[in-house]
Structure formats: structure tokens, C-alpha cells
Amino acid sequence: MSLVEFLLSLGATCRITRFLTKDTLAAGFRSWVADRFGDDSKPSYLVSCSWCTSIWVASAMTLLAHWAGGTIGLQLTTTALSLSYLAGLGARWLD
């Protein structure tokens, strides 16, 4: 994996993790997990804990980068996710 692929995978991992654990658009998913397994369950904790979720997202991203590394599809997707994450950080910092 090249340095560029690593950095783009890192940015994509950060953005997907943030989406799953904090974003309003994924609140329904988190609520579904809590309803299915209970508010104090490990699955509920997993989908609300950035540290916990990032392990699984990073594992999937690593496999994807290994399997599809160097393809234009992966480059475009990870670039868009990385830019989205950086824009969110910038907006939060500037607000």
C-alpha cells in the first residue's frame, strides 16, 4: 500500500466511523441496534463508540485497499470520504 493509499484509507475510515457513530443520518441505525439488543448492550455500545467502531471500519478498509488498491474507483471514493471528513473538521474549527 502506498502512502497516498494509506492516507486516503485513513481519511475514509475516519469519515465512515464518524458517520456511523455520530451523524444524524445514521441515528436510525443506532436506534435499531439499541431496540434490537438493548440500550446497554455491547452492540449498542459498539455503534456509538468511535474507538470501537473504527477497528471494524479500518479492518474492512484495509481489506478493500489491499483487494482494490490502485483502482480509480477506490481512489475516487476514498478521496471523497477524506475530503468530506476534512471539510467537517474545518467547519467545526471555523464555527
N, C-alpha and C positions, 0 to 999 in steps of 0.2 A: 504494500500500500504506500503510495507516495504521500508526501507531506500535505499536498493540496487535498488529496482524497481524505486524509485523516482529519484535517481541519474542517472540511465540508461535512464530514460524517459527525464530527463533534458538534457543529452548529445545528445539524439536523436532529441529533439526539437531544440537544438542549430544547429545541423548539417543540418536538413531539412530546417530550416529558412535560414541558410547561403546559401544553395543550391538554394533555390527559389529566394532570393533577390540579390545575388552577383555572383553566379557561371556562367561561360561562357556557360555551357551546358544548362542552363535554360534561356539564353538570348532570344532564340526564343519564349519562353512562354511569357516573359516580353514584347517583341516586339509585339506579337499577341494581348496582352491586350491593349497596347498603340494604336495599329492600330484600334482595335475594339471600344475602349472607348475614345480615345484621350490622348495625352501626359500629359495634365494637369488634367486628371480625377481622381476621388477618387480610382477607381480600379487600375489605373496605379501607383498611389502613394502607394497603399496597397501592391502591389507585388514588390516594390522597397524599402520599409521601413521595416527594420528588427524589429523594435519595434512593428509595426502594424501587420506584418505577424506572428510574434511569438505568439501573442494572439490566433490566429486561429489554428496554429500548436499545441500549448500547449493544447488547448481545445480538439482537436482531439486525441492527445497523452494521455491525462488524461482519456478520454472515453475508448480508446483502452487498456490502462493499467488496468482500472477497469474491463473491459469485459474479457480481455485475460491475466490478471495478473497471474504470476506464470507458464505460459506455456513456454515450451522450445523455441517455435517459436518467441515469444515476447522477451525473454531473448537474444536469438542469434541476432535478428535484432537490438534491442536497444544497445547491446554491440558493434556490428559492427559500427553502426552510431556514438556512443560515441567515440570509438577508432579513427574513421576517423576524427571526429572533433578535438580531442586532438592532433592527428598527424598533422593536418593542423595548429593548433596553435603553435605546437612545431617547425614545419618547418618555419613558418613565423618569429618566435622568433629567430631561429638559423641563418636564412639568413641575 
